[in-house]
Amino acid sequence: QRAGARRIPARLRTTYSRAFGRRMNFTPDISQTGVSLGCRSPAPIKSQLAMEIVFPGTIGTFSLQGSVVRHIEDDRGIGMAVSLTFSNETERYELAGALRRLEKLLLAGNLPEQHLY
């Protein structure tokens, strides 16, 4: 993720695919430019991923593309940082709207418990 992009701490179910097959994990945070994914075995740097990210309630599910930019090892465990790529501005705009709704839920204390990290 690009330094400076506001990250929203939220546990969102994410399914991602590449040559090794399909995996399902959770995000510890997400921003307009990227997503962190927890995983046992991170994909190699520069790997291209097809992702499906499930937001809470009526916000919806987003199918996005991304590239692994670094591996993460911190107090939350092992994972990878994925930079998002958009096929058009509509995709970028729709994700921005979803992130605003997600942040509004979080700040109001209305984010369902299973999505809190």
Secondary structure, DSSP 8 states (H G I E B T S, - for coil): --TT---B----EEEEEETTEEEEEE-SEE-SSEEEEE-SS---TT-EEEEEEE-SGGG-EEEEEEEEEEEEEETTEEEEEEEEE-SSHHHHHHHHHHHHHHHHHHHTT-S-GGG--
